[in-house]
Amino acid sequence: MVENLPVAVIGAGPVGLAAAAHLLERGLDPLIFEAGATAGAAIEQWRHIRLFSPWRFNLDAAAVRLLEPTGWQSPRLTALPYGAELIDNYLAPLAAIPAIASRLRTGARVLGVTRRGLDKTQGRNRDTTPFVVRVQDTAGEVRDYAVSAVIDASGTWSRPNPLGMSGLPAIGEDSASDRISSSLPDVSGRDRHSFAGRRVLVVGAGHSAANTLINLAELAKEEPGTRILWAVRGASAEKTYGGGDADGLPARGQLGSRLRRLVEAGRIHLHTGFGISSLAESEGGLTVTASDGRTLAADVVVPCTGFRPDLEMLRELRLDLDPAVEAPTELGPLIDPEFHSCGTVPPHGARVLAHPEKDFYIVGMKSYGRAPTFLLATGYEQVRSVAAALAGDRAAADTVHLELPETGVCSSDAGTSCDVPAVASAEDDSSSCCSVPEPVLIGIPTGLAHGRSGA
Ligand SMILES: Cc1cc2nc3c(=O)[nH]c(=O)nc-3n(C[C@H](O)[C@H](O)[C@H](O)COP(=O)(O)OP(=O)(O)OC[C@H]3O[C@@H](n4cnc5c(N)ncnc54)[C@H](O)[C@@H]3O)c2cc1C
């Protein structure tokens, strides 16, 4: 690594801040660029949503080591935080610690990353040439920073997938943008006025759709004119209903079961096999047309269609990405939504996340590309390993394991599918499970079999 220059961390979400904490422990100097006004700016958009994983999976060990001497009180590790609590009780105090605060630039959007004086085609001395990170502040001023390495933890929140069924926007989608909400609006709180008494179409089959539909059902109890429509591309909503009792995270299982009851009671109108081909303004609303010609009339559409990584800002770097998932090539097949439906993944770190571009890593939510199953615990292990690799501690970088505060839970599934509930093994007790790296998978079973290919 080029010496005497900071390591750029793009994004001050939970994984970016954890990366900074691990770099500090390694004696490296992080410089964190955050596009939003505060740390956790993406989670700020879904602060009204409750996480399905308890605190013990949501705290990074190095971050906790930084926080503890400040008198910070750890939340109850078994409690399920709201997004707001993740920010207020963890990310904000972490970002305020002087070692982090002095290195955090907020309102700083990274526009591009390259090697100083070299475009992508130029290979000479590439590995020993500093990176340049181009950053724009909120006043529009643009500045280049020279850094020794780059950790991209910028997430995927700013790039929702389009409503159109083929990966492109549906015809008319762009001009209908004022009737399309953000991905997780606070329908019964902050954004209530846009949904009360209106025909709301929720599109998508993931946890975001489930959360929004359940909150809309609450709103409809108080605002009886509210009509809830739900369109999914698949032949059924079984995947969204999830594994129920077999889900390793009970809160996630309960969400699906509740949604099923609301649909069965007729409070939510489900339309399956509804791949959207076009949107058109019609009198007083939108007409949403499926590829088979069916139409739905709505006042507002909530896109819960997942996210994709912003690769444009990495255009001048030499990346090695899975052609389908847009995750690092070795990671892609382990999380491909075609075959996997849960966050369970073999432990992985710097080696799996490496690119031909030396000392550059994509971590966190963005490392999963288009796969929707990322879990924070996975990201924290990624950045522990990446910081070790950048510090030259190859042994620590390669010894990947589950690092959870307290006892943790290792989902041990030595079988062929990551998606079945864990079977407790002889070693699988709280004191020994995390010290057995090989057969232990990081993640929590959903109780669902396989990914889309199983549908
Ligand atoms: C509704 C919801 C619920 C979830 N629940 C759970 C859960 O229960 N358990 C779990 O383990 N995981 C959960 N996840 C998945 C995942 O852990 C979260 O998305 C988490 O926020 C990912 O952290 P991150 O740091 O990788 O990215 P983010 O939290 O998205 O942070 C990225 C940061 O980068 C900034 N940024 C973006 N672009 C730029 C740029 N160009 N320049 C500078 N800064 C930039 C953003 O403003 C943001 O602050 C959930 C996700 C969602 C959406």
The ligand as an SDF file (V2000), in Angstrom:
LIG
                    3D

 53 58  0  0  0  0  0  0  0  0999 V2000
  -35.4550   -1.6100    5.6110 C   0  0  0  0  0  0  0  0  0  0  0  0
  -34.1970   -2.3920    5.8270 C   0  0  0  0  0  0  0  0  0  0  0  0
  -34.0830   -3.2100    6.9300 C   0  0  0  0  0  0  0  0  0  0  0  0
  -32.9160   -3.9300    7.1650 C   0  0  0  0  0  0  0  0  0  0  0  0
  -32.8580   -4.7240    8.2630 N   0  0  0  0  0  0  0  0  0  0  0  0
  -31.7000   -5.3900    8.5290 C   0  0  0  0  0  0  0  0  0  0  0  0
  -31.5800   -6.1960    9.7150 C   0  0  0  0  0  0  0  0  0  0  0  0
  -32.5290   -6.3510   10.4960 O   0  0  0  0  0  0  0  0  0  0  0  0
  -30.4070   -6.8180    9.9620 N   0  0  0  0  0  0  0  0  0  0  0  0
  -29.3400   -6.6810    9.1130 C   0  0  0  0  0  0  0  0  0  0  0  0
  -28.2790   -7.2540    9.4250 O   0  0  0  0  0  0  0  0  0  0  0  0
  -29.4240   -5.9710    7.9730 N   0  0  0  0  0  0  0  0  0  0  0  0
  -30.5770   -5.3220    7.6580 C   0  0  0  0  0  0  0  0  0  0  0  0
  -30.6760   -4.5730    6.4990 N   0  0  0  0  0  0  0  0  0  0  0  0
  -29.6020   -4.6780    5.4820 C   0  0  0  0  0  0  0  0  0  0  0  0
  -28.3530   -3.8090    5.7140 C   0  0  0  0  0  0  0  0  0  0  0  0
  -27.7030   -4.2460    6.8810 O   0  0  0  0  0  0  0  0  0  0  0  0
  -28.6240   -2.3230    5.7840 C   0  0  0  0  0  0  0  0  0  0  0  0
  -29.0500   -1.8890    4.5180 O   0  0  0  0  0  0  0  0  0  0  0  0
  -27.4100   -1.4770    6.1890 C   0  0  0  0  0  0  0  0  0  0  0  0
  -27.7980   -0.1400    6.2680 O   0  0  0  0  0  0  0  0  0  0  0  0
  -26.2330   -1.6440    5.2250 C   0  0  0  0  0  0  0  0  0  0  0  0
  -25.1480   -0.9130    5.7410 O   0  0  0  0  0  0  0  0  0  0  0  0
  -24.0430   -0.2460    4.7940 P   0  0  0  0  0  0  0  0  0  0  0  0
  -23.1440    0.5220    5.7230 O   0  0  0  0  0  0  0  0  0  0  0  0
  -23.4460   -1.2600    3.9140 O   0  0  0  0  0  0  0  0  0  0  0  0
  -24.8340    0.7630    3.8260 O   0  0  0  0  0  0  0  0  0  0  0  0
  -25.7640    2.0270    4.1600 P   0  0  0  0  0  0  0  0  0  0  0  0
  -26.3650    1.9430    5.4940 O   0  0  0  0  0  0  0  0  0  0  0  0
  -26.6610    2.1850    2.9760 O   0  0  0  0  0  0  0  0  0  0  0  0
  -24.7280    3.2370    4.2110 O   0  0  0  0  0  0  0  0  0  0  0  0
  -24.1060    3.7460    3.0520 C   0  0  0  0  0  0  0  0  0  0  0  0
  -23.7710    5.2170    3.2770 C   0  0  0  0  0  0  0  0  0  0  0  0
  -23.0450    5.6870    2.1520 O   0  0  0  0  0  0  0  0  0  0  0  0
  -23.5110    6.9770    1.8010 C   0  0  0  0  0  0  0  0  0  0  0  0
  -23.2430    7.1730    0.3730 N   0  0  0  0  0  0  0  0  0  0  0  0
  -23.8930    6.6260   -0.6840 C   0  0  0  0  0  0  0  0  0  0  0  0
  -23.3220    7.0150   -1.8330 N   0  0  0  0  0  0  0  0  0  0  0  0
  -22.2810    7.8210   -1.4980 C   0  0  0  0  0  0  0  0  0  0  0  0
  -21.3180    8.5330   -2.2470 C   0  0  0  0  0  0  0  0  0  0  0  0
  -21.2860    8.5030   -3.5850 N   0  0  0  0  0  0  0  0  0  0  0  0
  -20.4090    9.2880   -1.5820 N   0  0  0  0  0  0  0  0  0  0  0  0
  -20.4110    9.3350   -0.2180 C   0  0  0  0  0  0  0  0  0  0  0  0
  -21.3210    8.6800    0.5340 N   0  0  0  0  0  0  0  0  0  0  0  0
  -22.2330    7.9270   -0.0970 C   0  0  0  0  0  0  0  0  0  0  0  0
  -24.9870    6.9360    2.1420 C   0  0  0  0  0  0  0  0  0  0  0  0
  -25.4990    8.2430    2.3500 O   0  0  0  0  0  0  0  0  0  0  0  0
  -25.0040    6.0880    3.4060 C   0  0  0  0  0  0  0  0  0  0  0  0
  -24.9160    6.8530    4.5860 O   0  0  0  0  0  0  0  0  0  0  0  0
  -31.8380   -3.8420    6.2500 C   0  0  0  0  0  0  0  0  0  0  0  0
  -31.9510   -3.0060    5.1290 C   0  0  0  0  0  0  0  0  0  0  0  0
  -33.1240   -2.2830    4.9010 C   0  0  0  0  0  0  0  0  0  0  0  0
  -33.2090   -1.3970    3.6940 C   0  0  0  0  0  0  0  0  0  0  0  0
  1  2  1  0
  2  3  1  0
  2 52  2  0
  3  4  2  0
  4  5  1  0
  4 50  1  0
  5  6  2  0
  6  7  1  0
  6 13  1  0
  7  8  2  0
  7  9  1  0
  9 10  1  0
 10 11  2  0
 10 12  1  0
 12 13  2  0
 13 14  1  0
 14 15  1  0
 14 50  1  0
 15 16  1  0
 16 17  1  0
 16 18  1  0
 18 19  1  0
 18 20  1  0
 20 21  1  0
 20 22  1  0
 22 23  1  0
 23 24  1  0
 24 25  2  0
 24 26  1  0
 24 27  1  0
 27 28  1  0
 28 29  2  0
 28 30  1  0
 28 31  1  0
 31 32  1  0
 32 33  1  0
 33 34  1  0
 33 48  1  0
 34 35  1  0
 35 36  1  0
 35 46  1  0
 36 37  1  0
 36 45  1  0
 37 38  2  0
 38 39  1  0
 39 40  1  0
 39 45  2  0
 40 41  1  0
 40 42  2  0
 42 43  1  0
 43 44  2  0
 44 45  1  0
 46 47  1  0
 46 48  1  0
 48 49  1  0
 50 51  2  0
 51 52  1  0
 52 53  1  0
M  END
$$$$
